Amino acid sequence: MRPGRHVTLIGPSGSGKTTILRLLMTLETPDSGTIQVNGDRLFPAAERERREARKKIGMVFQQFNLFPNMTVLRNLTEAPVRVLGLSPDEAEQRARDLLDLVGLADRTDARPSQLSGGQQQRVAIARALAMRPQVLLLDEVTSALDPELVAGVLDVLRDIATTTDITMLCVTHEMNFARDISDEVMMFDSGKVIESGPPEKIFSGAEHERTREFLGAVL
C-alpha cells in the first residue's frame, strides 16, 4: 500500500481479519508464503530482519494493554527510549505532543486504572504513534468500550487519518467510520477476501451476495 492509504477489513467474526493483523505483527507465523511491508521482509526472515521491520509497524489492540504500574507519560516514553534509542527528553516531548493530540495532555501523571476505557484507548493509540510507525494496525479498537466512549476514540483516529501520512489497516465493525476514512474496503469471509473496492462501491453497490448479506445485517 502507498503511504497514507487507509484500508479497512470488514466481515463476520472469525473470518480472518484479526489474523491478518497478527501476521503483520509477527504474533502469528504463517504455514507458507511471503509477508513484506514496504519492502521489508517479515516472513520468511531472520529474527533481526523481523525486529527491524516491526519497528515500522504499530498496533492498537481491542484491549488497551497499557502497563498498569507506569504513568500515562511513561507508557508512551518507555519503548521509544528502549527500542528506538531516543533520549528521555526527546521521548517525553514526543509523548506530550501526542497526548495533546488525543486530548489527554492533563493526564500525564495518571495511572491507567485512573482513566476511563475511552481514555485508556486514546493513550494506547498515542503509545503506538510514539514509535513513529509507517503502518498503523487497528484491531477493533472500540469493541471493548461503552457506546458513549466510542465517538471520542473514532474522532482521534479520523484526525490521524486526515493529518498524517501513516498507512492504516483497520479491522472494525463501525461501518460509518469505515465509510468515512477508507480508501479501500475489503470484505473477508472464511479467511478470504471475497470483494474489495472503494467504500462507495462496497457500501452502495456490492457485487457479492455475501457482502450484501453482511452489510444488510450490520447497517
LUMLO-183380 format. One record per residue: residue number from 1; chain; x, y, z of N, C-alpha, C, O in turn. Coordinates in steps of 0.1 Angstrom, whole numbers, plus 5000, padded with zeros to 4 digits. Example, Ala and Ser with C-alpha at 12.3 -4.5 7.8 and 13.67 -1.06 7.14 Angstrom:
2
[site 1; "A"; [5132; 4943; 5078]; [5123; 4955; 5078]; [5132; 4967; 5078]; [5142; 4967; 5085]] [site 2; "A"; [5128; 4978; 5071]; [5137; 4989; 5071]; [5129; 5000; 5079]; [5134; 5011; 5080]] 
//
This chain:
219
[site 1; "A"; [5008; 4988; 5000]; [5000; 5000; 5000]; [5009; 5012; 5000]; [5020; 5013; 5006]] [site 2; "A"; [5004; 5023; 4993]; [5012; 5035; 4993]; [5011; 5042; 5006]; [5001; 5040; 5014]] [site 3; "A"; [5020; 5051; 5010]; [5019; 5058; 5023]; [5007; 5066; 5023]; [5002; 5072; 5014]] [site 4; "A"; [5001; 5066; 5035]; [4989; 5074; 5038]; [4976; 5067; 5033]; [4965; 5073; 5034]] [site 5; "A"; [4977; 5055; 5028]; [4965; 5049; 5023]; [4958; 5042; 5035]; [4964; 5037; 5044]] [site 6; "A"; [4944; 5042; 5035]; [4936; 5037; 5046]; [4928; 5025; 5041]; [4919; 5027; 5032]] [site 7; "A"; [4930; 5013; 5046]; [4923; 5002; 5041]; [4916; 4996; 5053]; [4922; 4994; 5064]] [site 8; "A"; [4903; 4992; 5052]; [4895; 4987; 5062]; [4891; 4973; 5059]; [4886; 4970; 5048]] [site 9; "A"; [4892; 4964; 5068]; [4888; 4950; 5067]; [4875; 4948; 5074]; [4874; 4951; 5086]] [site 10; "A"; [4865; 4943; 5067]; [4852; 4941; 5073]; [4848; 4926; 5071]; [4854; 4919; 5062]] [site 11; "A"; [4838; 4922; 5078]; [4833; 4908; 5077]; [4829; 4902; 5090]; [4832; 4908; 5100]] [site 12; "A"; [4823; 4890; 5090]; [4818; 4884; 5102]; [4830; 4880; 5111]; [4841; 4879; 5107]] [site 13; "A"; [4826; 4879; 5124]; [4836; 4874; 5134]; [4841; 4860; 5130]; [4834; 4852; 5125]] [site 14; "A"; [4854; 4858; 5131]; [4860; 4846; 5128]; [4864; 4844; 5113]; [4867; 4833; 5109]] [site 15; "A"; [4863; 4855; 5105]; [4866; 4854; 5091]; [4880; 4856; 5087]; [4884; 4854; 5076]] [site 16; "A"; [4889; 4859; 5097]; [4903; 4860; 5095]; [4909; 4874; 5095]; [4921; 4876; 5092]] [site 17; "A"; [4901; 4884; 5098]; [4905; 4898; 5098]; [4917; 4900; 5108]; [4927; 4906; 5104]] [site 18; "A"; [4914; 4897; 5120]; [4924; 4899; 5130]; [4937; 4891; 5128]; [4948; 4895; 5131]] [site 19; "A"; [4935; 4879; 5122]; [4947; 4871; 5119]; [4956; 4878; 5109]; [4968; 4877; 5111]] [site 20; "A"; [4951; 4885; 5100]; [4959; 4893; 5091]; [4968; 4903; 5099]; [4980; 4904; 5096]] [site 21; "A"; [4962; 4910; 5108]; [4970; 4920; 5116]; [4980; 4912; 5124]; [4992; 4917; 5126]] [site 22; "A"; [4977; 4901; 5130]; [4986; 4894; 5139]; [4998; 4888; 5131]; [5009; 4888; 5136]] [site 23; "A"; [4995; 4885; 5118]; [5006; 4880; 5109]; [5016; 4892; 5106]; [5028; 4890; 5106]] [site 24; "A"; [5010; 4903; 5104]; [5018; 4915; 5101]; [5027; 4919; 5113]; [5038; 4925; 5112]] [site 25; "A"; [5022; 4917; 5125]; [5029; 4920; 5138]; [5038; 4908; 5142]; [5044; 4909; 5153]] [site 26; "A"; [5039; 4898; 5134]; [5046; 4885; 5137]; [5042; 4879; 5150]; [5049; 4872; 5157]] [site 27; "A"; [5029; 4881; 5154]; [5023; 4874; 5165]; [5018; 4860; 5161]; [5016; 4852; 5170]] [site 28; "A"; [5017; 4858; 5149]; [5013; 4845; 5143]; [5023; 4842; 5132]; [5028; 4851; 5126]] [site 29; "A"; [5026; 4829; 5130]; [5035; 4825; 5119]; [5028; 4818; 5108]; [5021; 4808; 5111]] [site 30; "A"; [5029; 4822; 5096]; [5021; 4815; 5085]; [5028; 4802; 5082]; [5039; 4800; 5085]] [site 31; "A"; [5020; 4793; 5076]; [5025; 4780; 5072]; [5034; 4781; 5060]; [5043; 4773; 5058]] [site 32; "A"; [5031; 4791; 5051]; [5038; 4792; 5039]; [5036; 4806; 5034]; [5028; 4814; 5039]] [site 33; "A"; [5042; 4809; 5023]; [5041; 4822; 5016]; [5051; 4833; 5021]; [5061; 4829; 5028]] [site 34; "A"; [5049; 4845; 5017]; [5058; 4856; 5020]; [5050; 4868; 5025]; [5039; 4871; 5020]] [site 35; "A"; [5056; 4875; 5035]; [5050; 4887; 5040]; [5060; 4898; 5040]; [5071; 4896; 5045]] [site 36; "A"; [5057; 4909; 5033]; [5065; 4920; 5032]; [5057; 4933; 5035]; [5046; 4934; 5032]] [site 37; "A"; [5064; 4942; 5042]; [5058; 4955; 5045]; [5068; 4966; 5040]; [5079; 4967; 5045]] [site 38; "A"; [5064; 4974; 5031]; [5072; 4984; 5025]; [5086; 4979; 5020]; [5096; 4985; 5022]] [site 39; "A"; [5086; 4967; 5015]; [5098; 4961; 5010]; [5106; 4953; 5020]; [5115; 4947; 5017]] [site 40; "A"; [5102; 4955; 5033]; [5109; 4947; 5044]; [5102; 4934; 5046]; [5090; 4933; 5047]] [site 41; "A"; [5111; 4924; 5046]; [5105; 4910; 5047]; [5103; 4907; 5062]; [5111; 4908; 5071]] [site 42; "A"; [5090; 4902; 5064]; [5087; 4897; 5078]; [5087; 4882; 5078]; [5090; 4876; 5089]] [site 43; "A"; [5084; 4876; 5067]; [5084; 4861; 5066]; [5086; 4857; 5052]; [5079; 4862; 5043]] [site 44; "A"; [5095; 4847; 5049]; [5105; 4842; 5059]; [5116; 4852; 5061]; [5120; 4859; 5052]] [site 45; "A"; [5121; 4853; 5073]; [5131; 4862; 5076]; [5138; 4858; 5089]; [5132; 4852; 5098]] [site 46; "A"; [5150; 4863; 5091]; [5158; 4861; 5103]; [5152; 4870; 5114]; [5145; 4880; 5110]] [site 47; "A"; [5153; 4867; 5126]; [5147; 4874; 5137]; [5152; 4889; 5137]; [5144; 4898; 5140]] [site 48; "A"; [5165; 4891; 5133]; [5169; 4905; 5133]; [5162; 4913; 5122]; [5158; 4925; 5124]] [site 49; "A"; [5159; 4907; 5110]; [5152; 4914; 5100]; [5137; 4917; 5105]; [5132; 4927; 5102]] [site 50; "A"; [5131; 4907; 5112]; [5118; 4909; 5116]; [5117; 4920; 5127]; [5108; 4929; 5126]] [site 51; "A"; [5127; 4921; 5136]; [5127; 4932; 5146]; [5128; 4945; 5139]; [5121; 4955; 5143]] [site 52; "A"; [5137; 4947; 5129]; [5138; 4959; 5122]; [5125; 4963; 5115]; [5121; 4975; 5115]] [site 53; "A"; [5119; 4953; 5108]; [5106; 4956; 5101]; [5095; 4960; 5111]; [5087; 4969; 5108]] [site 54; "A"; [5095; 4953; 5122]; [5084; 4956; 5132]; [5085; 4970; 5138]; [5075; 4976; 5142]] [site 55; "A"; [5097; 4976; 5138]; [5098; 4990; 5143]; [5090; 5000; 5135]; [5086; 5010; 5140]] [site 56; "A"; [5087; 4996; 5123]; [5079; 5005; 5114]; [5064; 5002; 5115]; [5056; 5009; 5107]] [site 57; "A"; [5060; 4993; 5123]; [5046; 4989; 5124]; [5041; 4991; 5138]; [5047; 4987; 5148]] [site 58; "A"; [5030; 4998; 5140]; [5024; 5000; 5153]; [5010; 4993; 5153]; [5004; 4991; 5142]] [site 59; "A"; [5006; 4988; 5164]; [4993; 4981; 5165]; [4986; 4986; 5178]; [4991; 4987; 5188]] [site 60; "A"; [4973; 4988; 5176]; [4964; 4991; 5187]; [4954; 4980; 5188]; [4947; 4976; 5178]] [site 61; "A"; [4953; 4973; 5200]; [4945; 4961; 5202]; [4931; 4965; 5207]; [4928; 4976; 5211]] [site 62; "A"; [4923; 4954; 5207]; [4909; 4956; 5213]; [4910; 4960; 5228]; [4904; 4969; 5233]] [site 63; "A"; [4919; 4952; 5235]; [4922; 4956; 5249]; [4933; 4965; 5249]; [4942; 4964; 5241]] [site 64; "A"; [4934; 4974; 5259]; [4943; 4985; 5259]; [4957; 4981; 5261]; [4966; 4988; 5255]] [site 65; "A"; [4960; 4971; 5269]; [4973; 4966; 5271]; [4983; 4976; 5275]; [4995; 4976; 5272]] [site 66; "A"; [4979; 4986; 5284]; [4988; 4995; 5289]; [4995; 4989; 5301]; [4990; 4980; 5307]] [site 67; "A"; [5007; 4995; 5304]; [5014; 4990; 5316]; [5008; 4996; 5328]; [5009; 5008; 5330]] [site 68; "A"; [5002; 4987; 5337]; [4994; 4993; 5348]; [5003; 5000; 5359]; [4998; 5008; 5366]] [site 69; "A"; [5015; 4996; 5360]; [5024; 5001; 5370]; [5031; 5014; 5366]; [5039; 5020; 5373]] [site 70; "A"; [5028; 5019; 5353]; [5035; 5031; 5348]; [5025; 5042; 5346]; [5013; 5040; 5344]] [site 71; "A"; [5030; 5054; 5347]; [5021; 5066; 5345]; [5018; 5066; 5330]; [5024; 5059; 5322]] [site 72; "A"; [5008; 5074; 5326]; [5005; 5076; 5312]; [5017; 5081; 5304]; [5020; 5075; 5293]] [site 73; "A"; [5025; 5090; 5310]; [5036; 5095; 5303]; [5047; 5084; 5300]; [5052; 5083; 5289]] [site 74; "A"; [5049; 5076; 5310]; [5060; 5066; 5309]; [5055; 5055; 5299]; [5063; 5049; 5293]] [site 75; "A"; [5042; 5052; 5299]; [5037; 5043; 5289]; [5041; 5047; 5275]; [5043; 5038; 5267]] [site 76; "A"; [5041; 5060; 5273]; [5045; 5065; 5259]; [5060; 5066; 5257]; [5064; 5065; 5245]] [site 77; "A"; [5068; 5068; 5267]; [5082; 5070; 5266]; [5091; 5057; 5267]; [5102; 5057; 5261]] [site 78; "A"; [5085; 5047; 5273]; [5094; 5035; 5275]; [5099; 5029; 5263]; [5111; 5027; 5262]] [site 79; "A"; [5091; 5026; 5253]; [5096; 5019; 5241]; [5104; 5028; 5232]; [5114; 5023; 5227]] [site 80; "A"; [5101; 5041; 5230]; [5110; 5049; 5222]; [5124; 5050; 5227]; [5133; 5051; 5220]] [site 81; "A"; [5125; 5050; 5241]; [5138; 5051; 5247]; [5145; 5038; 5245]; [5157; 5037; 5241]] [site 82; "A"; [5138; 5027; 5249]; [5145; 5014; 5249]; [5147; 5008; 5235]; [5157; 5001; 5233]] [site 83; "A"; [5137; 5010; 5226]; [5138; 5003; 5213]; [5144; 5012; 5202]; [5152; 5008; 5194]] [site 84; "A"; [5139; 5025; 5202]; [5144; 5034; 5192]; [5157; 5041; 5196]; [5163; 5047; 5187]] [site 85; "A"; [5160; 5041; 5209]; [5172; 5048; 5213]; [5171; 5063; 5215]; [5181; 5070; 5214]] [site 86; "A"; [5158; 5068; 5216]; [5156; 5082; 5218]; [5161; 5087; 5232]; [5161; 5079; 5241]] [site 87; "A"; [5165; 5099; 5233]; [5169; 5104; 5246]; [5156; 5106; 5254]; [5145; 5108; 5248]] [site 88; "A"; [5157; 5105; 5267]; [5145; 5107; 5276]; [5138; 5120; 5273]; [5125; 5120; 5273]] [site 89; "A"; [5145; 5131; 5271]; [5139; 5144; 5268]; [5131; 5144; 5255]; [5120; 5149; 5254]] [site 90; "A"; [5137; 5138; 5245]; [5131; 5138; 5232]; [5118; 5129; 5232]; [5108; 5132; 5227]] [site 91; "A"; [5119; 5117; 5239]; [5108; 5108; 5240]; [5097; 5115; 5248]; [5085; 5113; 5245]] [site 92; "A"; [5100; 5123; 5259]; [5090; 5129; 5267]; [5083; 5140; 5259]; [5071; 5142; 5260]] [site 93; "A"; [5090; 5148; 5251]; [5084; 5158; 5243]; [5075; 5152; 5232]; [5064; 5157; 5230]] [site 94; "A"; [5079; 5141; 5226]; [5070; 5134; 5216]; [5058; 5129; 5223]; [5047; 5131; 5218]] [site 95; "A"; [5059; 5124; 5235]; [5048; 5118; 5243]; [5038; 5129; 5246]; [5026; 5128; 5245]] [site 96; "A"; [5043; 5141; 5251]; [5034; 5152; 5254]; [5027; 5157; 5242]; [5015; 5161; 5243]] [site 97; "A"; [5034; 5158; 5231]; [5027; 5162; 5219]; [5016; 5153; 5215]; [5005; 5157; 5211]] [site 98; "A"; [5018; 5140; 5216]; [5008; 5130; 5212]; [4996; 5130; 5222]; [4985; 5128; 5218]] [site 99; "A"; [4999; 5132; 5235]; [4988; 5132; 5245]; [4980; 5145; 5242]; [4968; 5144; 5245]] [site 100; "A"; [4986; 5155; 5238]; [4978; 5167; 5234]; [4969; 5164; 5222]; [4958; 5168; 5221]] [site 101; "A"; [4975; 5157; 5212]; [4967; 5153; 5200]; [4955; 5145; 5204]; [4944; 5146; 5198]] [site 102; "A"; [4956; 5136; 5214]; [4945; 5127; 5217]; [4936; 5133; 5228]; [4927; 5126; 5234]] [site 103; "A"; [4939; 5145; 5232]; [4931; 5152; 5242]; [4934; 5148; 5257]; [4924; 5149; 5265]] [site 104; "A"; [4946; 5144; 5260]; [4949; 5139; 5273]; [4961; 5145; 5279]; [4969; 5139; 5287]] [site 105; "A"; [4964; 5158; 5275]; [4976; 5165; 5279]; [4976; 5167; 5294]; [4987; 5168; 5300]] [site 106; "A"; [4965; 5166; 5301]; [4964; 5169; 5315]; [4965; 5156; 5323]; [4963; 5156; 5336]] [site 107; "A"; [4967; 5144; 5317]; [4967; 5132; 5324]; [4980; 5125; 5324]; [4981; 5112; 5326]] [site 108; "A"; [4991; 5132; 5322]; [5004; 5126; 5321]; [5008; 5118; 5333]; [5015; 5108; 5332]] [site 109; "A"; [5004; 5122; 5345]; [5009; 5115; 5357]; [4999; 5105; 5362]; [5001; 5099; 5373]] [site 110; "A"; [4988; 5103; 5355]; [4977; 5094; 5359]; [4982; 5079; 5356]; [4990; 5077; 5347]] [site 111; "A"; [4977; 5070; 5364]; [4979; 5056; 5361]; [4967; 5051; 5352]; [4956; 5057; 5353]] [site 112; "A"; [4969; 5040; 5344]; [4958; 5035; 5336]; [4945; 5033; 5344]; [4934; 5035; 5339]] [site 113; "A"; [4946; 5028; 5356]; [4934; 5025; 5364]; [4926; 5037; 5368]; [4915; 5036; 5372]] [site 114; "A"; [4932; 5049; 5366]; [4925; 5061; 5369]; [4918; 5068; 5357]; [4912; 5078; 5358]] [site 115; "A"; [4919; 5061; 5346]; [4913; 5066; 5333]; [4901; 5058; 5330]; [4900; 5046; 5333]] [site 116; "A"; [4892; 5064; 5322]; [4881; 5057; 5316]; [4886; 5048; 5305]; [4897; 5049; 5300]] [site 117; "A"; [4877; 5039; 5301]; [4881; 5030; 5290]; [4885; 5038; 5277]; [4894; 5035; 5270]] [site 118; "A"; [4877; 5048; 5274]; [4880; 5056; 5262]; [4893; 5063; 5263]; [4900; 5065; 5254]] [site 119; "A"; [4896; 5068; 5275]; [4909; 5075; 5277]; [4920; 5065; 5276]; [4931; 5068; 5270]] [site 120; "A"; [4918; 5053; 5282]; [4929; 5043; 5280]; [4932; 5039; 5266]; [4943; 5038; 5262]] [site 121; "A"; [4921; 5038; 5258]; [4923; 5035; 5244]; [4930; 5046; 5236]; [4938; 5044; 5227]] [site 122; "A"; [4927; 5059; 5240]; [4934; 5070; 5234]; [4949; 5070; 5238]; [4957; 5074; 5230]] [site 123; "A"; [4952; 5066; 5250]; [4966; 5065; 5254]; [4972; 5054; 5246]; [4984; 5056; 5242]] [site 124; "A"; [4965; 5043; 5244]; [4971; 5032; 5236]; [4974; 5036; 5222]; [4984; 5032; 5216]] [site 125; "A"; [4965; 5044; 5216]; [4967; 5050; 5202]; [4980; 5059; 5202]; [4988; 5058; 5194]] [site 126; "A"; [4981; 5068; 5212]; [4992; 5077; 5213]; [5005; 5068; 5215]; [5015; 5072; 5210]] [site 127; "A"; [5004; 5058; 5223]; [5016; 5050; 5225]; [5021; 5043; 5212]; [5033; 5043; 5210]] [site 128; "A"; [5012; 5038; 5204]; [5015; 5033; 5191]; [5022; 5043; 5182]; [5032; 5041; 5175]] [site 129; "A"; [5016; 5055; 5182]; [5022; 5066; 5174]; [5035; 5071; 5179]; [5043; 5076; 5171]] [site 130; "A"; [5038; 5069; 5192]; [5051; 5074; 5197]; [5063; 5067; 5191]; [5074; 5072; 5191]] [site 131; "A"; [5060; 5055; 5185]; [5071; 5048; 5178]; [5072; 5052; 5163]; [5081; 5047; 5156]] [site 132; "A"; [5065; 5063; 5159]; [5065; 5068; 5146]; [5064; 5057; 5135]; [5073; 5056; 5127]] [site 133; "A"; [5053; 5049; 5136]; [5052; 5038; 5126]; [5049; 5043; 5112]; [5042; 5054; 5111]] [site 134; "A"; [5053; 5036; 5102]; [5049; 5039; 5089]; [5035; 5033; 5086]; [5027; 5038; 5078]] [site 135; "A"; [5032; 5022; 5094]; [5019; 5015; 5092]; [5013; 5013; 5106]; [5020; 5009; 5115]] [site 136; "A"; [5000; 5017; 5107]; [4993; 5015; 5120]; [4982; 5005; 5118]; [4973; 5006; 5109]] [site 137; "A"; [4982; 4994; 5126]; [4972; 4984; 5126]; [4962; 4986; 5137]; [4966; 4988; 5148]] [site 138; "A"; [4950; 4986; 5134]; [4939; 4989; 5144]; [4929; 4977; 5144]; [4923; 4974; 5134]] [site 139; "A"; [4929; 4970; 5156]; [4921; 4958; 5157]; [4909; 4960; 5166]; [4910; 4959; 5178]] [site 140; "A"; [4898; 4964; 5160]; [4885; 4966; 5167]; [4887; 4974; 5179]; [4884; 4970; 5191]] [site 141; "A"; [4893; 4986; 5177]; [4898; 4994; 5189]; [4886; 5000; 5197]; [4889; 5005; 5208]] [site 142; "A"; [4874; 4999; 5192]; [4863; 5004; 5200]; [4854; 4993; 5206]; [4844; 4996; 5213]] [site 143; "A"; [4857; 4980; 5203]; [4848; 4970; 5207]; [4847; 4968; 5222]; [4837; 4962; 5227]] [site 144; "A"; [4857; 4972; 5230]; [4857; 4970; 5244]; [4852; 4982; 5252]; [4852; 4983; 5264]] [site 145; "A"; [4847; 4992; 5244]; [4843; 5005; 5250]; [4828; 5005; 5252]; [4820; 5000; 5244]] [site 146; "A"; [4823; 5013; 5262]; [4809; 5016; 5263]; [4805; 5025; 5251]; [4814; 5033; 5246]] [site 147; "A"; [4793; 5024; 5247]; [4789; 5031; 5234]; [4792; 5046; 5235]; [4795; 5052; 5225]] [site 148; "A"; [4790; 5052; 5247]; [4792; 5067; 5247]; [4807; 5071; 5246]; [4810; 5083; 5244]] [site 149; "A"; [4816; 5061; 5247]; [4830; 5064; 5246]; [4836; 5062; 5232]; [4847; 5067; 5229]] [site 150; "A"; [4828; 5056; 5224]; [4833; 5052; 5210]; [4836; 5064; 5202]; [4846; 5065; 5195]] [site 151; "A"; [4827; 5074; 5202]; [4828; 5085; 5193]; [4841; 5093; 5195]; [4848; 5097; 5185]] [site 152; "A"; [4845; 5094; 5207]; [4858; 5102; 5210]; [4870; 5095; 5204]; [4879; 5101; 5199]] [site 153; "A"; [4870; 5081; 5206]; [4882; 5074; 5200]; [4882; 5075; 5185]; [4892; 5076; 5179]] [site 154; "A"; [4870; 5073; 5179]; [4869; 5074; 5164]; [4873; 5088; 5159]; [4879; 5089; 5148]] [site 155; "A"; [4870; 5098; 5167]; [4873; 5112; 5163]; [4889; 5113; 5162]; [4894; 5120; 5153]] [site 156; "A"; [4895; 5107; 5172]; [4910; 5108; 5173]; [4916; 5101; 5160]; [4925; 5106; 5154]] [site 157; "A"; [4910; 5089; 5157]; [4915; 5082; 5145]; [4912; 5089; 5132]; [4921; 5089; 5123]] [site 158; "A"; [4901; 5096; 5131]; [4898; 5104; 5119]; [4909; 5115; 5118]; [4913; 5118; 5107]] [site 159; "A"; [4912; 5122; 5129]; [4922; 5132; 5129]; [4936; 5127; 5124]; [4942; 5133; 5116]] [site 160; "A"; [4939; 5115; 5129]; [4952; 5109; 5124]; [4951; 5106; 5109]; [4961; 5108; 5102]] [site 161; "A"; [4940; 5101; 5105]; [4938; 5097; 5091]; [4940; 5109; 5082]; [4945; 5108; 5071]] [site 162; "A"; [4935; 5121; 5086]; [4935; 5133; 5078]; [4947; 5141; 5079]; [4949; 5150; 5071]] [site 163; "A"; [4954; 5140; 5090]; [4966; 5149; 5093]; [4979; 5143; 5092]; [4989; 5149; 5093]] [site 164; "A"; [4980; 5129; 5089]; [4993; 5123; 5088]; [4994; 5114; 5076]; [4983; 5112; 5069]] [site 165; "A"; [5006; 5110; 5072]; [5007; 5101; 5060]; [5009; 5087; 5065]; [5015; 5079; 5057]] [site 166; "A"; [5005; 5083; 5077]; [5006; 5070; 5082]; [4996; 5061; 5074]; [4984; 5064; 5073]] [site 167; "A"; [5001; 5049; 5069]; [4992; 5040; 5063]; [4984; 5032; 5074]; [4990; 5028; 5084]] [site 168; "A"; [4971; 5031; 5072]; [4963; 5025; 5083]; [4956; 5012; 5077]; [4950; 5013; 5067]] [site 169; "A"; [4957; 5002; 5085]; [4950; 4989; 5082]; [4941; 4986; 5094]; [4946; 4984; 5104]] [site 170; "A"; [4928; 4987; 5091]; [4918; 4988; 5102]; [4908; 4977; 5102]; [4902; 4974; 5091]] [site 171; "A"; [4906; 4969; 5112]; [4896; 4960; 5114]; [4885; 4966; 5123]; [4888; 4970; 5134]] [site 172; "A"; [4873; 4967; 5118]; [4862; 4974; 5125]; [4849; 4969; 5121]; [4846; 4964; 5110]] [site 173; "A"; [4839; 4970; 5131]; [4825; 4968; 5128]; [4818; 4981; 5128]; [4806; 4982; 5126]] [site 174; "A"; [4825; 4992; 5129]; [4820; 5006; 5128]; [4819; 5010; 5113]; [4828; 5016; 5108]] [site 175; "A"; [4808; 5007; 5107]; [4807; 5008; 5092]; [4807; 5023; 5088]; [4813; 5026; 5078]] [site 176; "A"; [4801; 5032; 5096]; [4802; 5046; 5092]; [4816; 5051; 5092]; [4820; 5059; 5084]] [site 177; "A"; [4824; 5047; 5102]; [4838; 5050; 5103]; [4845; 5045; 5091]; [4854; 5052; 5085]] [site 178; "A"; [4843; 5032; 5088]; [4849; 5026; 5076]; [4846; 5034; 5063]; [4855; 5036; 5055]] [site 179; "A"; [4834; 5038; 5062]; [4830; 5046; 5050]; [4837; 5059; 5050]; [4841; 5064; 5039]] [site 180; "A"; [4839; 5066; 5061]; [4844; 5079; 5062]; [4859; 5079; 5059]; [4864; 5088; 5051]] [site 181; "A"; [4867; 5070; 5064]; [4882; 5071; 5064]; [4889; 5062; 5053]; [4900; 5064; 5051]] [site 182; "A"; [4881; 5053; 5047]; [4888; 5043; 5039]; [4890; 5048; 5025]; [4882; 5054; 5019]] [site 183; "A"; [4902; 5044; 5019]; [4904; 5045; 5005]; [4899; 5032; 4999]; [4895; 5031; 4987]] [site 184; "A"; [4900; 5021; 5006]; [4896; 5008; 5001]; [4890; 5000; 5013]; [4895; 5000; 5024]] [site 185; "A"; [4880; 4992; 5010]; [4873; 4983; 5019]; [4874; 4969; 5014]; [4871; 4967; 5002]] [site 186; "A"; [4879; 4960; 5022]; [4880; 4946; 5019]; [4870; 4937; 5027]; [4870; 4938; 5039]] [site 187; "A"; [4862; 4930; 5020]; [4852; 4921; 5027]; [4858; 4907; 5028]; [4862; 4900; 5018]] [site 188; "A"; [4860; 4902; 5041]; [4865; 4889; 5044]; [4854; 4879; 5047]; [4844; 4883; 5053]] [site 189; "A"; [4856; 4867; 5043]; [4847; 4856; 5046]; [4854; 4843; 5045]; [4860; 4840; 5035]] [site 190; "A"; [4854; 4836; 5056]; [4861; 4823; 5057]; [4876; 4823; 5053]; [4881; 4815; 5045]] [site 191; "A"; [4882; 4834; 5058]; [4897; 4835; 5056]; [4901; 4841; 5042]; [4913; 4841; 5039]] [site 192; "A"; [4892; 4845; 5034]; [4895; 4850; 5021]; [4889; 4864; 5019]; [4878; 4867; 5024]] [site 193; "A"; [4895; 4872; 5010]; [4889; 4885; 5006]; [4880; 4881; 4994]; [4885; 4877; 4984]] [site 194; "A"; [4867; 4883; 4996]; [4858; 4879; 4986]; [4854; 4891; 4977]; [4848; 4890; 4966]] [site 195; "A"; [4857; 4903; 4982]; [4853; 4915; 4974]; [4861; 4927; 4980]; [4862; 4928; 4992]] [site 196; "A"; [4866; 4936; 4972]; [4872; 4948; 4976]; [4870; 4960; 4967]; [4866; 4958; 4955]] [site 197; "A"; [4871; 4972; 4972]; [4869; 4983; 4964]; [4868; 4996; 4972]; [4868; 4995; 4984]] [site 198; "A"; [4866; 5007; 4966]; [4864; 5020; 4974]; [4851; 5019; 4982]; [4842; 5011; 4978]] [site 199; "A"; [4849; 5026; 4992]; [4838; 5024; 5001]; [4824; 5027; 4994]; [4815; 5020; 4997]] [site 200; "A"; [4824; 5036; 4985]; [4811; 5038; 4978]; [4807; 5026; 4970]; [4795; 5023; 4969]] [site 201; "A"; [4816; 5018; 4965]; [4813; 5006; 4957]; [4808; 4995; 4967]; [4798; 4989; 4965]] [site 202; "A"; [4816; 4993; 4978]; [4812; 4982; 4987]; [4799; 4985; 4994]; [4791; 4976; 4996]] [site 203; "A"; [4797; 4997; 4999]; [4786; 5000; 5007]; [4773; 5003; 4999]; [4762; 5002; 5004]] [site 204; "A"; [4775; 5008; 4987]; [4763; 5011; 4979]; [4761; 5002; 4967]; [4750; 5003; 4961]] [site 205; "A"; [4771; 4995; 4963]; [4769; 4986; 4951]; [4777; 4974; 4951]; [4783; 4969; 4942]] [site 206; "A"; [4777; 4967; 4963]; [4785; 4954; 4965]; [4780; 4944; 4954]; [4768; 4943; 4952]] [site 207; "A"; [4789; 4937; 4949]; [4786; 4927; 4938]; [4784; 4913; 4944]; [4776; 4905; 4939]] [site 208; "A"; [4790; 4910; 4955]; [4790; 4897; 4961]; [4778; 4895; 4970]; [4775; 4904; 4979]] [site 209; "A"; [4770; 4885; 4969]; [4758; 4883; 4977]; [4762; 4882; 4992]; [4755; 4887; 5000]] [site 210; "A"; [4773; 4876; 4995]; [4777; 4875; 5009]; [4780; 4889; 5015]; [4777; 4892; 5026]] [site 211; "A"; [4786; 4898; 5007]; [4789; 4912; 5012]; [4775; 4919; 5014]; [4774; 4925; 5025]] [site 212; "A"; [4766; 4918; 5005]; [4753; 4924; 5007]; [4746; 4919; 5019]; [4739; 4926; 5026]] [site 213; "A"; [4747; 4906; 5021]; [4741; 4899; 5033]; [4747; 4904; 5046]; [4739; 4908; 5055]] [site 214; "A"; [4760; 4905; 5046]; [4767; 4910; 5058]; [4763; 4925; 5061]; [4760; 4928; 5072]] [site 215; "A"; [4764; 4933; 5051]; [4761; 4947; 5053]; [4746; 4949; 5057]; [4743; 4958; 5064]] [site 216; "A"; [4737; 4941; 5051]; [4723; 4942; 5055]; [4721; 4939; 5069]; [4711; 4944; 5075]] [site 217; "A"; [4730; 4931; 5075]; [4728; 4927; 5089]; [4734; 4937; 5099]; [4730; 4939; 5110]] [site 218; "A"; [4744; 4945; 5094]; [4751; 4954; 5103]; [4748; 4969; 5101]; [4751; 4977; 5110]] [site 219; "A"; [4742; 4972; 5090]; [4739; 4986; 5088]; [4725; 4990; 5093]; [4721; 5001; 5091]] 
//
